[in-house]
Amino acid sequence: MNILKLVARNLLSRKGRFVFTLLGITIGMASFVALMSIGQNMRNEVTTQAHALGGNFVIVPDDLCVFNQIGIVTGDAISERLDFAEFESIAAIEGIEVIPHLTRRMMIYNPTAGVQQPTTVTGILPAETQGFRGWEMYAGEYFTSQDQEAIIIGQGIMNRFSLEVGDMLEVRQGEEFTVIGVLANTSSNDDTTVHMPLAVAQRVFDREGSISYMSAIVDDMARFDYFYTAIHYVANNVNVATNEQLLGAVLTIIGSVNLTLQAVAGVALIAAAFGIINTMMTAVYERRREIGIMRAIGGRSAVIFRVFVIESGLYGLFGGILGVIVGIVVSIFAAPIIQGDEMLKGIEAGVNISVALIAMAIGFSLVISILSGLFPAWKASKLTPVEAISYE
């Protein structure tokens, strides 16, 4: 008898068992794929955001912990504990270009479309920030003065709130501003931020003379130690962190979270593997007479071994393919939920599915299933014709 036909008949002879065993490996692989795809997308997003900061390093309050510093990379708000006078002192250092930021997380409301969502609002020095970040306009115009009562938004905000140039946006209760422009896509958190002049933001947030952090660029990073010392000489209660240090801190935290979640998915895969072992051992027990007949008519141990290994491998192949499909669907729905996490709410969570990930998932599923089937296949191949046929 053709081995593949025999395998197909054996699998489909117990449809319920086949389906439930397949579900076990499918759920395990779906968890693995979903977590891997979302995790990789988060890493890519964070790396992009860090590279788009527009400077060499940032200057933050010295008591700001690493967890809070992550907000600079993710586009989230951080507390306002720096004095504007400290910015002016640092800006006076020769060879350094620095810009201040005042960030707040606010419930933004579009009265026209009736859309309301928490969003980061940033106060900036318009002219200095545009040159520092290299911003270009997608629509409308840029700020014309340092205290203009207006806002500029990123394209992500435009789409999220269904806004157009000229629309009104309520930044705080009783504080409505006209959208005068939309930034060209920056592939950074600037796309999902509402920008207003620093003086206006300080008034709206009642933070006169305060800023959250500063971005800085120097003419020669080889002299970083000099600038580090100079900054601490003219400003008190500040800390300096390079973009690479910020990126490393964020990726370390994300990596730890992903590792934990993948360990959970690994437990599901182990449980699925034992499910396959149980299914195949049951199949050996139920088909002892069939195995004995095959041996009696000349069937070799290697052929019987191969039949059971192929059966277990097919569980992995089909389970891996279904797991990839289910994992992609799950990750699409799960990404917005993860985006709402306190640590990563400034990140546009999404899905990153690559051919390599798909191949790895299916291959991993196949290997686990084949390994799970080796012992049952060995047990089946060692049955003698007399032992198998005499079974009642």
N, C-alpha and C positions, 0 to 999 in steps of 0.2 A: 504494500500500500504506500502511496505517496506520503512522505512525512508531513508536508504542509497541510494536506487534506486531513490527515489524522489529527494534527494539532488543532485545526479549525473545528473539527467534529468534537474533540474533547472539550475545547473551550465553550462551545455553544450548547453542549449537552446539559450544562448546568447554568442557564442564563442568569438566574438570580445571583448565584455565587460570583459569576464573572463580573456582573455589573457592580456589586458591592466591593469586590476586591479592586476593581478598576477605579472606583470612586476614592478609595483610600489613597492610592498613589496620585490621583488627580488633585485631590485637596492639598496634599503635601507639596506637590510641585507648583500648584497655583500660589500657595503662600510664599514659596521661595521666589518665584518669578515676580510677584507683586512687590515684595519688599526690596528685591534687587533693583528693579526698574525705578521705583520711587527713590530709593537711596542714591542710585547713580545720578538721577536727575538733580537731586538736591546738591550733590557734590559739584556737578557741573555749574549749577546756578550760583552757588556760593563762590566758586572760583571766578566766574565771570564778573560777579559783583565786586569782588576784591580788586580785580584788575581794572575795573571801571571807576575806582574811587578818584582817579585823576591826580594822585600825588604819590609821594614816596612813603609818607608816614602820617599818623594822626596824633593829635595832642588831646588828651582826655584828662578829666579829674583824677588825681592820684589815688583816690579811694574807690575808683570804679573797678569792680571785679571783672574777671574775664567773661562771665556770663553776660554782663551788661554791655561789655565792649562788642559782643557779637552783633548787637543792634546796629552798629555802624556798617557792618558788612551786609546784613540782611535788610537794611533800610528801615528798621524799626526805630522808635523813639528812644532816646536816653535822657537821663535827668539833666537839668540845667544848673550846673554847679561851677561854671567858669565865669569869670568876670570879663566883660568886654575890654576893660583896660589891659588885661593880660594879653588879649589878642593884639592890641595896639603895640605893646612892648615887644612881642615876638615878631610882629610884622616889620619892626624897625631894624631887626638884625640883617646885616648885609649878606646877600646870597641866598635868602630864603623867601619864598612866596607862600603866603598862608591865607586861607579863607575861613570865616566862622560859619557855624551852623547852629540853629536853634530848632530842635525837633520836638514835635508833640504828636501823640496818637489821639485823634479826635474822631467823633462820630460826624461824618460829613453827610450833608443832605442836599439832594437836588430837588427843589420844590416843583420843577416842571415835570420831571419824569417820576417823581415820588420814590426815588431810590435813596436809601440811607445805608451807609456802611462805615465801619471804622477804617480810617486811613491816616497815613503819616503826613503831617504838614511840616514843611521846613521853611524857616526864615533864612534868607541869604542876602549877601551884598550883590545886587544884580549884575553890575558891570564886571566886578572881579570874578564872580562865579562863572559867568558865561565864558570868559577867557580861560579860566582855570580848567573847566570841564569840556570846553570846545563844543558847547551846545549850538545846534542849529534849529531853525523853526520849521515845523511841519505845516502849521497854519497860524494865521493871526500875526501878532507882533510881540516883540520883547518889551520888557520894562523900559520906561523912558526916564525914570528917576529913582532915587534910593528910598523914597517913601511913598511910592505910588500905591494907592488903595485899589489893588487889583491882584489877580492870581494868574499863574501859568501852570499848566498841568502836563503830565506825560500822557502818551497815547493809551497806556493801560487804564488811567483814570478816565480818559475820554470815553473809552469803550465801556468801562464798568458802570459809569454813571450816565451814559447816553448823552454826553455833553457836546456842544458846539461852541465855537468862538462867539462871544456875546451873551452866552447863558449865564445865569446866576447860580452860585454855589454857596450854601450856608456852611461856613467853617465852624462857627460856634453860634449858639442860640442868640439871635439878634445881630449877628455879624455876617452879612451877605456880601460877596465879592463877585465882580464880573470876570469871567474867563476871557482874557485878552489874547491868549496864545496857547498853542500846543507844541511841545517840543518834538523834534524829529526823534525817531527811535534810537535809544542809546544802548539797548540790551543790558540795562542796569536797573537798580531800584529807582532811578530818576523817572522811569516810565510809569511807576505806580505811586508817585508822590505829588502832592500839591505844593507849589512853590510860591512864596510871597516875600516881599522885601523884609529884611531883618527888623527894621524899625517898626513896621506894621505888625509883624509877628510878636515882637516884644510887648506891644500895646495890647493886642488881642489876648495873649496868654498871661498878661500881667506879670511879665518878667523883664522889666526895664533894666538895661545894663547887663543882662545875663545871656550866656550862650551855652550850648550843650557840648560841643567839641570843635576842633579845628582840623582841617586837612592842610598838609604842607608839602611843598616840593622844594628841593634844594638844587643848586647848580652843579653840585658834585657830591654824589653819595659816598665817595671815598673819604670825604670829610665829615661823615655822619657823626662821629664821636665829638667833633668840635661843635657842631650844631646842637647836639644833645646837651652838651655842657652849657652852651650859650642860652638855650631855652630855659634850663633850670636856673640859670643865673638871674634872668630878668623876670621870671614868672614863678610864683609859689603854687604849691599844691597841684602840680600837673605831672602827668606821666606821658612818655613818648613810646609809641608802638609802631613798628613798621607794618606795612600791608601784609608782608609775608608772615609776621608774627600773628596778626589777626586771623589770617587765612588758616594758619596751622592750628590755632585754638579752636576755630569753628569746625574744621574738618576732623579734629580729634574727637570732639563731642558727637558729631554726626556719625563718625565711625563707630564709636562705642554704642550708640543707640542702635545703629544698623546691625552690629554684631550680636547684640542681645536679641533683636527681633529675628535675625536669621537663625539663631540657636533655637528659638521657639519653632521656627519652620523645620529645622533639622529634627526636632523631636517628632513632629508630624510625619516626616519622611521615615524615621526609624519605625514608628508605629505601622506605617504602610508596608514597610519591608517585612515586619513580622506577620502582617496580614497575608502577604504573598506566600511566606513560608508555611503558614497554617493552611492556606488554600491548596498548595501543592502537596503537602503531606497528606491532606485529606484525599486528594486525587489519587495519590499512590495507594492509599489504603483501599479506596473504592475500586480501583482498577487492577488489583493484584491478579485476578483471573485473566483479564485481558493481557496483562504483561506476561503471564505464564504461557498463554497460547502463542504469543509472539515468540517467546524464547523456544517453545517446543517445535515451532515450524522453521527455526533457524535464525530468528531475530537476534542480532548481536547486542551485547551490553552497551556498546558505544552508541548504537542506534537509539535504544531506549533512553539512554542518558541525554542524547541530543534532543529527543522529542520533548522531554520535560524542561530542558534549558530553554528551548525555543518558546515553549508555552509561557514560562515565567518572563522571558525577554519581551514577549508581545504585550504583557501587562505593562511593562515599563515603557515600551514604545508608544502604545495608545494612551497610557496615562500621562506620559510626558507631553504629547501633542495636545491633549485636552487640557492639561495643566497650564501650558503656555497660553492657550486661548482664554481660559478662565482667569488666569493671573493678570493678563492684560486688561480684561474687563474690570476686574476687581480694583486694580491700581488706578484706572481712570476715575472710578467713583470714590476711591479712598484718598486720592491726592488732595482734593479741596478740604477734606477733613483734617489732614495732616498740616495743610497750609495754615489752619487756624490755631496751630500749636503756639503757645506763648513764646517759645524760643525762636520759632521760625516764621512768625506771622508776616514778616516783610519779604519772604521768599515766595516766588511764584512756583508752587509745587506742581509737578507734572509727571509725565511718564517718559522714560528713556528706554526704548526697546531697540536692541541691536541684534543683528544676525548672530553675533558671537554669543549673546545672552540666550537666544533661542536654541542655538546648537548646544550650548553648555547644559541648559536645562533638560533637553531631550536626551542628551548623552548621559547626563548624571542619572536620570530616571532609568535609562536602559541598563546602566552598570549596576545600580542598586537592585533592580529586579533580577538580573542574571545572577548576581551574587546570592540573592535570597533563594534562588531556585537550585543552586548547586547541591546543597545537602539533600533535598528531596529527590533530585535527579540521581544522585549517587545511590540513595537508598533503593530507588526503583531499579537501577541497573544491576544491583547486587542480588536481587531476588532470583532464586533458581527456579526452573520450570516446575519442579516437584512442590516447592514451597508455595508458589503462586497458584497452581492449579488445585492443590489440596485445600485451599482456603474456602471456608464455607461462609 
